[in-house]
Amino acid sequence: MKEALEDLRKKMQKSVQAFKEELSHIRTSRASVSLLEGIKVDCYGQKLPIPQVASVNVVEGKVLVVQPWDPNLIKDIEKAIQKSDLGINPTSDGKTIKLVIPPLTEERRKELVKVVHKLSEDTKIAIRNLRRDILDRFKGAKKNKEISEDDYNKLEKEVQKIHDEYIKTIDKLTEEKEKEILTL
């Protein structure tokens, strides 16, 4: 049963990690290298994330500077950024690409907060489903007399404790991202 609890922790941790990954792609008023991680560039016969084909730096907190390692990729990187849902037009001098991150409008901030809350709720649902699945497994073991009623009750409390721990983590991450979005 300890193995089952460890497995539960690993699965819940993966859900939280995926949630963190999703949050990192949500734009705020500040420039962040993670904004470009989800954008793929057609190059060398495959699609690669921008940070794998160029150095990306934040300048003055509001500007991303992309410098491709292969200057021939500059047009491809520009196209990929324009096609993305960032809503930012890149400017190029032939060697580097600059992305000025405009401040978010109040309406856009509210939309992004809603997106964060939706992602948060989806992750919580995944965590709850994991809890339900393991409890069903333990109920089956109890029904088949593999574990006693007392053991089942202890396991149920331990599962709830693990569940609550991960839900708190999700709430904390949601609150931090909301604050980041709403901060001017």
Contact map, one row per residue, 1 for C-alpha under 8 A:
1111100000000000000000000000000000000000000000000000000000000000000000000000000000000000000000000000000000000000000000000000000000000000000000000000000000000000000000000000000000000000
1111110000000000000000000000000000000000000000000000000000000000000000000000000000000000000000000000000000000000000000000000000000000000000000000000000000000000000000000000000000000000
1111111000000000000000000000000000000000000000000000000000000000000000000000000000000000000000000000000000000000000000000000000000000000000000000000000000000000000000000000000000000000
1111111100000000000000000000000000000000000000000000000000000000000000000000000000000000000000000000000000000000000000000000000000000100000000000000000000000000000000000000000000000000
1111111110000000000000000000000000000000000000000000000000000000000000000000000000000000000000000000000000000000000000000000000000000000000000000000000000000010000000000000000000000000
0111111111000000000000000000000000000000000000000000000000000000000000000000000000000000000000000000000000000000000000000000000000000000000000000000000000000000000000000000000000000000
0011111111100000000000000000000000000000000000000000000000000000000000000000000000000000000000000000000000000000000000000000000000000000000000000000000000000000000000000000000000000000
0001111111110000000000000000000000000000000000000000000000000000000000000000000000000000000000000000000000000000000000000000000001100100000000000000000000000000000000000000000000000000
0000111111111000000000000000000000000000000000000000000000000000000000000000000000000000000000000000000000000000000000000000000000000000000000000000000000000000010000000000000000000000
0000011111111100000000000000000000000000000000000000000000000000000000000000000000000000000000000000000000000000000000000000000000000000000000000000000000000000000000000000000000000000
0000001111111110000000000000000000000000000000000000000000000000000000000000000000000000000000000000000000000000000000000000000001000000000000000000000000000000000000000000000000000000
0000000111111111000000000000000000000000000000000000000000000000000000000000000000000000000000000000000000000000000000000000001001000000000000000000000000000000000001000000000000000000
0000000011111111100000000000000000000000000000000000000000000000000000000000000000000000000000000000000000000000000000000000000000000000000000000000000000000000000001000000000000000000
0000000001111111110000000000000000000000000000000000000000000000000000000000000000000000000000000000000000000000000000000000000000000000000000000000000000000000000000000000000000000000
0000000000111111111000000000000000000000000000000000000000000000000000000000000000000000000000000000000000000000000000000010011000000000000000000000000000000000000000000000000000000000
0000000000011111111100000000000000000000000000000000000000000000000000000000000000000000000000000000000000000000000000000010000000000000000000000000000000000000000001001100000000000000
0000000000001111111110000000000000000000000000000000000000000000000000000000000000000000000000000000000000000000000000000000000000000000000000000000000000000000000000000000000000000000
0000000000000111111111000000000000000000000000000000000000000000000000000000000000000000000000000000000000000000000000000000000000000000000000000000000000000000000000000000000000000000
0000000000000011111111100000000000000000000000000000000000000000000000000000000000000000000000000000000000000000000000110010000000000000000000000000000000000000000000000000000000000000
0000000000000001111111110000000000000000000000000000000000000000000000000000000000000000000000000000000000000000000000000000000000000000000000000000000000000000000000000000100000000000
0000000000000000111111111000000000000000000000000000000000000000000000000000000000000000000000000000000000000000000000000000000000000000000000000000000000000000000000000000000000000000
0000000000000000011111111100000000000000000000000000000000000000000000000000000000000000000000000000000000000000000000100000000000000000000000000000000000000000000000000000000000000000
0000000000000000001111111100000000000000000000000000000000000000000000000000000000000000000000000000000000000000000100000000000000000000000000000000000000000000000000000000000010000000
0000000000000000000111111110000001100000000000000000000000000000000000000000000000000000000000000000000000000000000000000000000000000000000000000000000000000000000000000000000000000000
0000000000000000000011111110000001111100000000000000000000000000000000000000000000000000000000000000000000000000000000000000000000000000000000000000000000000000000000000000000000000000
0000000000000000000001111111000000100000000000000000000000000000000000000000000000000000000000000000000000000001000000000000000000000000000000000000000000000000000000000000000000000000
0000000000000000000000011111110000100000000000000000000000000000000000000000000000000100000000000000000000000000000000000000000000000000000000000000000000000000000000000000000000001000
0000000000000000000000000111111000000000000000000000000000000000000000000000000000000000000000000000000100000000000000000000000000000000000000000000000000000000000000000000000000011000
0000000000000000000000000011111000000000000000000000000000000100000000000000000000000000000000000000111100000000000000000000000000000000000000000000000000000000000000000000000000001011
0000000000000000000000000011111100000000000000000000000000001100000000000000000000000000000000000000100000000000000000000000000000000000000000000000000000000000000000000000000000000000
0000000000000000000000000001111110100000000000000000000001001111000000000000000000000000000000000000100000000000000000000000000000000000000000000000000000000000000000000000000000000000
0000000000000000000000000000011111100000000000000000000001000001000000000000000000000000000000000000000000000000000000000000000000000000000000000000000000000000000000000000000000000000
0000000000000000000000000000001111111000000000000010000111000001000000000000000000000000000000000000000000000000000000000000000000000000000000000000000000000000000000000000000000000000
0000000000000000000000011000000111111100000000000000000000000000000000000000000000000000000000000000000000000000000000000000000000000000000000000000000000000000000000000000000000000000
0000000000000000000000011110001111111100000000000000000000000000000000000000000000000100000000000000000000000000000000000000000000000000000000000000000000000000000000000000000000000000
0000000000000000000000001000000011111110000000001110000000000000000000000000000000000000000000000000000000000000000000000000000000000000000000000000000000000000000000000000000000000000
0000000000000000000000001000000011111111000000001110000000000000000000000000000000000000000000000000000000000000000000000000000000000000000000000000000000000000000000000000000000000000
0000000000000000000000001000000001111111000000001100000000000000000000000000000000000000000000000000000000000000000000000000000000000000000000000000000000000000000000000000000000000000
0000000000000000000000000000000000011111100000001100000000000000000000000000000110010000000000000000000000000000000000000000000000000000000000000000000000000000000000000000000000000000
0000000000000000000000000000000000001111110000111100000000000000000000000000000100000000000000000000000000000000000000000000000000000000000000000000000000000000000000000000000000000000
0000000000000000000000000000000000000011111001111100000000000000000000000001100100000000000000000000000000000000000000000000000000000000000000000000000000000000000000000000000000000000
0000000000000000000000000000000000000001111111110000000000000000000000000001000100000000000000000000000000000000000000000000000000000000000000000000000000000000000000000000000000000000
0000000000000000000000000000000000000000111111110000000000000000000000001001000000000000000000000000000000000000000000000000000000000000000000000000000000000000000000000000000000000000
0000000000000000000000000000000000000000011111000000000000000000000000000000000000000000000000000000000000000000000000000000000000000000000000000000000000000000000000000000000000000000
0000000000000000000000000000000000000000011111100000000000000000000000000000000000000000000000000000000000000000000000000000000000000000000000000000000000000000000000000000000000000000
0000000000000000000000000000000000000000111111110000000000000000000000000000000000000000000000000000000000000000000000000000000000000000000000000000000000000000000000000000000000000000
0000000000000000000000000000000000000001111011111000000000000000000000000000000000000000000000000000000000000000000000000000000000000000000000000000000000000000000000000000000000000000
0000000000000000000000000000000000000001111001111101100000000000000000000000000000000000000000000000000000000000000000000000000000000000000000000000000000000000000000000000000000000000
0000000000000000000000000000000000011111100000111111100000000000000000000000000000000000000000000000000000000000000000000000000000000000000000000000000000000000000000000000000000000000
0000000000000000000000000000000000011111100000011111110000000000000000000000100000000000000000000000000000000000000000000000000000000000000000000000000000000000000000000000000000000000
0000000000000000000000000000000010011000000000001111111100000000000000000000000000000000000000000000000000000000000000000000000000000000000000000000000000000000000000000000000000000000
0000000000000000000000000000000000000000000000011111111000000000000000000000000000000000000000000000000000000000000000000000000000000000000000000000000000000000000000000000000000000000
0000000000000000000000000000000000000000000000011111111000000000000111000000000000000000000000000000000000000000000000000000000000000000000000000000000000000000000000000000000000000000
0000000000000000000000000000000000000000000000000111111100000000011111000000000000000000000000000000000000000000000000000000000000000000000000000000000000000000000000000000000000000000
0000000000000000000000000000000000000000000000000011111110000000011110000000000000000000000000000000000000000000000000000000000000000000000000000000000000000000000000000000000000000000
0000000000000000000000000000000010000000000000000010011111000001111000000000000000000000000000000000000000000000000000000000000000000000000000000000000000000000000000000000000000000000
0000000000000000000000000000000010000000000000000000001111100001110000000000000000000000000000000000000000000000000000000000000000000000000000000000000000000000000000000000000000000000
0000000000000000000000000000001110000000000000000000000111111111100000000000000000000000000000000000000000000000000000000000000000000000000000000000000000000000000000000000000000000000
0000000000000000000000000000000000000000000000000000000011111111100000000000000000000000000000000000000000000000000000000000000000000000000000000000000000000000000000000000000000000000
0000000000000000000000000000000000000000000000000000000001111110000000000000000000000000000000000000000000000000000000000000000000000000000000000000000000000000000000000000000000000000
0000000000000000000000000000011000000000000000000000000001111110000000000000000000000000000000000000000000000000000000000000000000000000000000000000000000000000000000000000000000000000
0000000000000000000000000000111000000000000000000000000001111111000000000000000000000000000000000001110000000000000000000000000000000000000000000000000000000000000000000000000000000000
0000000000000000000000000000001000000000000000000000000001111111100000000000000000000000000000000111100000000000000000000000000000000000000000000000000000000000000000000000000000000000
0000000000000000000000000000001110000000000000000000000111100111110000000000000000000000000000000111100000000000000000000000000000000000000000000000000000000000000000000000000000000000
0000000000000000000000000000000000000000000000000000000111100011111000000000000000000000000000011110000000000000000000000000000000000000000000000000000000000000000000000000000000000000
0000000000000000000000000000000000000000000000000000011110000001111100000000000000000000000000011100000000000000000000000000000000000000000000000000000000000000000000000000000000000000
0000000000000000000000000000000000000000000000000000011100000000111110000000000000000000000000111000000000000000000000000000000000000000000000000000000000000000000000000000000000000000
0000000000000000000000000000000000000000000000000000111000000000011111101100000000000000000000110000000000000000000000000000000000000000000000000000000000000000000000000000000000000000
0000000000000000000000000000000000000000000000000000111000000000001111100000000000000000000000000000000000000000000000000000000000000000000000000000000000000000000000000000000000000000
0000000000000000000000000000000000000000000000000000110000000000000111111100000000000000000000000000000000000000000000000000000000000000000000000000000000000000000000000000000000000000
0000000000000000000000000000000000000000000000000000000000000000000111111100000000000000000001100000000000000000000000000000000000000000000000000000000000000000000000000000000000000000
0000000000000000000000000000000000000000000000000000000000000000000001111110000000000000000000000000000000000000000000000000000000000000000000000000000000000000000000000000000000000000
0000000000000000000000000000000000000000001000000000000000000000000101111111100000000000000000000000000000000000000000000000000000000000000000000000000000000000000000000000000000000000
0000000000000000000000000000000000000000000000000000000000000000000101111111110000000000000001111000000000000000000000000000000000000000000000000000000000000000000000000000000000000000
0000000000000000000000000000000000000000000000000000000000000000000000011111111000000000000000000000000000000000000000000000000000000000000000000000000000000000000000000000000000000000
0000000000000000000000000000000000000000111000000000000000000000000000001111111100000000000000000000000000000000000000000000000000000000000000000000000000000000000000000000000000000000
0000000000000000000000000000000000000000100000000100000000000000000000001111111110000000000000000000000000000000000000000000000000000000000000000000000000000000000000000000000000000000
0000000000000000000000000000000000000000000000000000000000000000000000000111111111000000010000001000000000000000000000000000000000000000000000000000000000000000000000000000000000000000
0000000000000000000000000000000000000000000000000000000000000000000000000011111111100000000000000000000000000000000000000000000000000000000000000000000000000000000000000000000000000000
0000000000000000000000000000000000000011110000000000000000000000000000000001111111110000000000000000000000000000000000000000000000000000000000000000000000000000000000000000000000000000
0000000000000000000000000000000000000010000000000000000000000000000000000000111111110101110000000000000000000000000000000000000000000000000000000000000000000000000000000000000000000000
0000000000000000000000000000000000000000000000000000000000000000000000000000011111111111110000000000000000000000000000000000000000000000000000000000000000000000000000000000000000000000
0000000000000000000000000000000000000000000000000000000000000000000000000000001111111000000000000000000000000000000000000000000000000000000000000000000000000000000000000000000000000000
0000000000000000000000000000000000000010000000000000000000000000000000000000000111111110000000000000000000000000000000000000000000000000000000000000000000000000000000000000000000000000
0000000000000000000000000000000000000000000000000000000000000000000000000000000001111110000000000000000000000000000000000000000000000000000000000000000000000000000000000000000000000000
0000000000000000000000000010000000100000000000000000000000000000000000000000000011011111000000000000000000000000000000000000000000000000000000000000000000000000000000000000000000000000
0000000000000000000000000000000000000000000000000000000000000000000000000000000001011111100000000000000000000000000000000000000000000000000000000000000000000000000000000000000000000000
0000000000000000000000000000000000000000000000000000000000000000000000000000000011000111110000000011110000000000000000000000000000000000000000000000000000000000000000000000000000000000
0000000000000000000000000000000000000000000000000000000000000000000000000000000011000011111000000010000000000000000000000000000000000000000000000000000000000000000000000000000000000000
0000000000000000000000000000000000000000000000000000000000000000000000000000010011000001111100001111000000000000000000000000000000000000000000000000000000000000000000000000000000000000
0000000000000000000000000000000000000000000000000000000000000000000000000000000000000000111110001110000000000000000000000000000000000000000000000000000000000000000000000000000000000000
0000000000000000000000000000000000000000000000000000000000000000000000000000000000000000011111111100000000000000000000000000000000000000000000000000000000000000000000000000000000000000
0000000000000000000000000000000000000000000000000000000000000000000000000000000000000000001111111000000000000000000000000000000000000000000000000000000000000000000000000000000000000000
0000000000000000000000000000000000000000000000000000000000000000000000100100000000000000000111111000000000000000000000000000000000000000000000000000000000000000000000000000000000000000
0000000000000000000000000000000000000000000000000000000000000000001100100100000000000000000111111000000000000000000000000000000000000000000000000000000000000000000000000000000000000000
0000000000000000000000000000000000000000000000000000000000000000111100000100000000000000000111111100000000000000000000000000000000000000000000000000000000000000000000000000000000000000
0000000000000000000000000000000000000000000000000000000000000000111000000100010000000000011111111110000000000000000000000000000000000000000000000000000000000000000000000000000000000000
0000000000000000000000000000000000000000000000000000000000000011110000000000000000000000011100011111000000000000000000000000000000000000000000000000000000000000000000000000000000000000
0000000000000000000000000000000000000000000000000000000000000011100000000000000000000001111000001111100000000000000000000000000000000000000000000000000000000000000000000000000000000000
0000000000000000000000000000000000000000000000000000000000000111000000000000000000000001010000000111110000000000000000000000000000000000000000000000000000000000000000000000000000000000
0000000000000000000000000000111000000000000000000000000000000111000000000000000000000001000000000011111000000000000000000000000000000000000000000000000000000000000000000000000000000000
0000000000000000000000000000100000000000000000000000000000000100000000000000000000000001000000000001111100000000000000000000000000000000000000000000000000000000000000000000000000000000
0000000000000000000000000000100000000000000000000000000000000000000000000000000000000000000000000000111110000000000000000000000000000000000000000000000000000000000000000000000000000001
0000000000000000000000000001100000000000000000000000000000000000000000000000000000000000000000000000011111011000000000000000000000000000000000000000000000000000000000000000000000000000
0000000000000000000000000000000000000000000000000000000000000000000000000000000000000000000000000000001111111000000000000000000000000000000000000000000000000000000000000000000000000000
0000000000000000000000000000000000000000000000000000000000000000000000000000000000000000000000000000000111111100000000000000000000000000000000000000000000000000000000000000000000000000
0000000000000000000000000000000000000000000000000000000000000000000000000000000000000000000000000000000011111110000000000000000000000000000000000000000000000000000000000000000000000000
0000000000000000000000000000000000000000000000000000000000000000000000000000000000000000000000000000000111111111000000000000000000000000000000000000000000000000000000000000000000000000
0000000000000000000000000000000000000000000000000000000000000000000000000000000000000000000000000000000111111111100000000000000000000000000000000000000000000000000000000000000000001100
0000000000000000000000000000000000000000000000000000000000000000000000000000000000000000000000000000000001111111110000000000000000000000000000000000000000000000000000000000000000000000
0000000000000000000000000000000000000000000000000000000000000000000000000000000000000000000000000000000000111111111000000000000000000000000000000000000000000000000000000000000000000000
0000000000000000000000000100000000000000000000000000000000000000000000000000000000000000000000000000000000011111111100000000000000000000000000000000000000000000000000000000000000001000
0000000000000000000000000000000000000000000000000000000000000000000000000000000000000000000000000000000000001111111110000000000000000000000000000000000000000000000000000000000001001000
0000000000000000000000000000000000000000000000000000000000000000000000000000000000000000000000000000000000000111111111000000000000000000000000000000000000000000000000000000000000000000
0000000000000000000000000000000000000000000000000000000000000000000000000000000000000000000000000000000000000011111111100000000000000000000000000000000000000000000000000000000000000000
0000000000000000000000100000000000000000000000000000000000000000000000000000000000000000000000000000000000000001111111110000000000000000000000000000000000000000000000000000010011000000
0000000000000000000000000000000000000000000000000000000000000000000000000000000000000000000000000000000000000000111111111000000000000000000000000000000000000000000000000000010000000000
0000000000000000000000000000000000000000000000000000000000000000000000000000000000000000000000000000000000000000011111111100000000000000000000000000000000000000000000000000000000000000
0000000000000000001001000000000000000000000000000000000000000000000000000000000000000000000000000000000000000000001111111110000000000000000000000000000000000000000000000000000000000000
0000000000000000001000000000000000000000000000000000000000000000000000000000000000000000000000000000000000000000000111111111000000000000000000000000000000000000000000000110010000000000
0000000000000000000000000000000000000000000000000000000000000000000000000000000000000000000000000000000000000000000011111111100000000000000000000000000000000000000000000000000000000000
0000000000000000000000000000000000000000000000000000000000000000000000000000000000000000000000000000000000000000000001111111110000000000000000000000000000000000000000000000000000000000
0000000000000011001000000000000000000000000000000000000000000000000000000000000000000000000000000000000000000000000000111111111000000000000000000000000000000000000000000100000000000000
0000000000000000000000000000000000000000000000000000000000000000000000000000000000000000000000000000000000000000000000011111111100000000000000000000000000000000000000100100000000000000
0000000000000000000000000000000000000000000000000000000000000000000000000000000000000000000000000000000000000000000000001111111110000000000000000000000000000000000000000000000000000000
0000000000000010000000000000000000000000000000000000000000000000000000000000000000000000000000000000000000000000000000000111111111000000000000000000000000000000000000000000000000000000
0000000000010010000000000000000000000000000000000000000000000000000000000000000000000000000000000000000000000000000000000011111111100000000000000000000000000000001001100000000000000000
0000000000000000000000000000000000000000000000000000000000000000000000000000000000000000000000000000000000000000000000000001111111110000000000000000000000000000001000000000000000000000
0000000000000000000000000000000000000000000000000000000000000000000000000000000000000000000000000000000000000000000000000000111111111000000000000000000000000000000000000000000000000000
0000000100110000000000000000000000000000000000000000000000000000000000000000000000000000000000000000000000000000000000000000011111111100000000000000000000000000000000000000000000000000
0000000100000000000000000000000000000000000000000000000000000000000000000000000000000000000000000000000000000000000000000000001111111110000000000000000000000011001000000000000000000000
0000000000000000000000000000000000000000000000000000000000000000000000000000000000000000000000000000000000000000000000000000000111111111000000000000000000000000000000000000000000000000
0000000000000000000000000000000000000000000000000000000000000000000000000000000000000000000000000000000000000000000000000000000011111111100000000000000000000000000000000000000000000000
0001000100000000000000000000000000000000000000000000000000000000000000000000000000000000000000000000000000000000000000000000000001111111110000000000000000000000000000000000000000000000
0000000000000000000000000000000000000000000000000000000000000000000000000000000000000000000000000000000000000000000000000000000000111111111000000000000000010010000000000000000000000000
0000000000000000000000000000000000000000000000000000000000000000000000000000000000000000000000000000000000000000000000000000000000011111111100000000000000000000000000000000000000000000
0000000000000000000000000000000000000000000000000000000000000000000000000000000000000000000000000000000000000000000000000000000000001111111110000000000000000000000000000000000000000000
0000000000000000000000000000000000000000000000000000000000000000000000000000000000000000000000000000000000000000000000000000000000000111111111000000000100100000000000000000000000000000
0000000000000000000000000000000000000000000000000000000000000000000000000000000000000000000000000000000000000000000000000000000000000011111111100000000100000000000000000000000000000000
0000000000000000000000000000000000000000000000000000000000000000000000000000000000000000000000000000000000000000000000000000000000000001111111110000000000000000000000000000000000000000
0000000000000000000000000000000000000000000000000000000000000000000000000000000000000000000000000000000000000000000000000000000000000000111111111110000000000000000000000000000000000000
0000000000000000000000000000000000000000000000000000000000000000000000000000000000000000000000000000000000000000000000000000000000000000011111111111100100000000000000000000000000000000
0000000000000000000000000000000000000000000000000000000000000000000000000000000000000000000000000000000000000000000000000000000000000000001111111100000000000000000000000000000000000000
0000000000000000000000000000000000000000000000000000000000000000000000000000000000000000000000000000000000000000000000000000000000000000000111111110000000000000000000000000000000000000
0000000000000000000000000000000000000000000000000000000000000000000000000000000000000000000000000000000000000000000000000000000000000000000011111111000000000000000000000000000000000000
0000000000000000000000000000000000000000000000000000000000000000000000000000000000000000000000000000000000000000000000000000000000000000000011111111000000000000000000000000000000000000
0000000000000000000000000000000000000000000000000000000000000000000000000000000000000000000000000000000000000000000000000000000000000000000011011111101100000000000000000000000000000000
0000000000000000000000000000000000000000000000000000000000000000000000000000000000000000000000000000000000000000000000000000000000000000000001001111111100000000000000000000000000000000
0000000000000000000000000000000000000000000000000000000000000000000000000000000000000000000000000000000000000000000000000000000000000000000001000011111110000000000000000000000000000000
0000000000000000000000000000000000000000000000000000000000000000000000000000000000000000000000000000000000000000000000000000000000000000000000000001111111000000000000000000000000000000
0000000000000000000000000000000000000000000000000000000000000000000000000000000000000000000000000000000000000000000000000000000000000000000000000011111111100000000000000000000000000000
0000000000000000000000000000000000000000000000000000000000000000000000000000000000000000000000000000000000000000000000000000000000000000011001000011111111110000000000000000000000000000
0000000000000000000000000000000000000000000000000000000000000000000000000000000000000000000000000000000000000000000000000000000000000000000000000000111111111000000000000000000000000000
0000000000000000000000000000000000000000000000000000000000000000000000000000000000000000000000000000000000000000000000000000000000000000000000000000011111111100000000000000000000000000
0000000000000000000000000000000000000000000000000000000000000000000000000000000000000000000000000000000000000000000000000000000000000000010000000000001111111110000000000000000000000000
0000000000000000000000000000000000000000000000000000000000000000000000000000000000000000000000000000000000000000000000000000000000000010000000000000000111111111000000000000000000000000
0000000000000000000000000000000000000000000000000000000000000000000000000000000000000000000000000000000000000000000000000000000000000000000000000000000011111111100000000000000000000000
0000000000000000000000000000000000000000000000000000000000000000000000000000000000000000000000000000000000000000000000000000000000000000000000000000000001111111110000000000000000000000
0000100000000000000000000000000000000000000000000000000000000000000000000000000000000000000000000000000000000000000000000000000000100010000000000000000000111111111000000000000000000000
0000000000000000000000000000000000000000000000000000000000000000000000000000000000000000000000000000000000000000000000000000000000100000000000000000000000011111111100000000000000000000
0000000000000000000000000000000000000000000000000000000000000000000000000000000000000000000000000000000000000000000000000000000000000000000000000000000000001111111110000000000000000000
0000000010000000000000000000000000000000000000000000000000000000000000000000000000000000000000000000000000000000000000000000000000000000000000000000000000000111111111000000000000000000
0000000000000000000000000000000000000000000000000000000000000000000000000000000000000000000000000000000000000000000000000000001100100000000000000000000000000011111111100000000000000000
0000000000000000000000000000000000000000000000000000000000000000000000000000000000000000000000000000000000000000000000000000000000000000000000000000000000000001111111110000000000000000
0000000000000000000000000000000000000000000000000000000000000000000000000000000000000000000000000000000000000000000000000000000000000000000000000000000000000000111111111000000000000000
0000000000011001000000000000000000000000000000000000000000000000000000000000000000000000000000000000000000000000000000000000001000000000000000000000000000000000011111111100000000000000
0000000000000000000000000000000000000000000000000000000000000000000000000000000000000000000000000000000000000000000000000001001000000000000000000000000000000000001111111110000000000000
0000000000000000000000000000000000000000000000000000000000000000000000000000000000000000000000000000000000000000000000000000000000000000000000000000000000000000000111111111000000000000
0000000000000001000000000000000000000000000000000000000000000000000000000000000000000000000000000000000000000000000000000000000000000000000000000000000000000000000011111111100000000000
0000000000000001000000000000000000000000000000000000000000000000000000000000000000000000000000000000000000000000000000010011000000000000000000000000000000000000000001111111110000000000
0000000000000000000000000000000000000000000000000000000000000000000000000000000000000000000000000000000000000000000000010000000000000000000000000000000000000000000000111111111000000000
0000000000000000000000000000000000000000000000000000000000000000000000000000000000000000000000000000000000000000000000000000000000000000000000000000000000000000000000011111111100000000
0000000000000000000100000000000000000000000000000000000000000000000000000000000000000000000000000000000000000000000000000000000000000000000000000000000000000000000000001111111110000000
0000000000000000000000000000000000000000000000000000000000000000000000000000000000000000000000000000000000000000000110010000000000000000000000000000000000000000000000000111111111000000
0000000000000000000000000000000000000000000000000000000000000000000000000000000000000000000000000000000000000000000000000000000000000000000000000000000000000000000000000011111111100000
0000000000000000000000000000000000000000000000000000000000000000000000000000000000000000000000000000000000000000000000000000000000000000000000000000000000000000000000000001111111110000
0000000000000000000000100000000000000000000000000000000000000000000000000000000000000000000000000000000000000000000100000000000000000000000000000000000000000000000000000000111111111000
0000000000000000000000000000000000000000000000000000000000000000000000000000000000000000000000000000000000000000100100000000000000000000000000000000000000000000000000000000011111111100
0000000000000000000000000000000000000000000000000000000000000000000000000000000000000000000000000000000000000000000000000000000000000000000000000000000000000000000000000000001111111110
0000000000000000000000000001000000000000000000000000000000000000000000000000000000000000000000000000000000000000000000000000000000000000000000000000000000000000000000000000000111111110
0000000000000000000000000011100000000000000000000000000000000000000000000000000000000000000000000000000000001001100000000000000000000000000000000000000000000000000000000000000011111111
0000000000000000000000000000000000000000000000000000000000000000000000000000000000000000000000000000000000001000000000000000000000000000000000000000000000000000000000000000000001111111
0000000000000000000000000000100000000000000000000000000000000000000000000000000000000000000000000000000000000000000000000000000000000000000000000000000000000000000000000000000000111111
0000000000000000000000000000100000000000000000000000000000000000000000000000000000000000000000000000001000000000000000000000000000000000000000000000000000000000000000000000000000001111
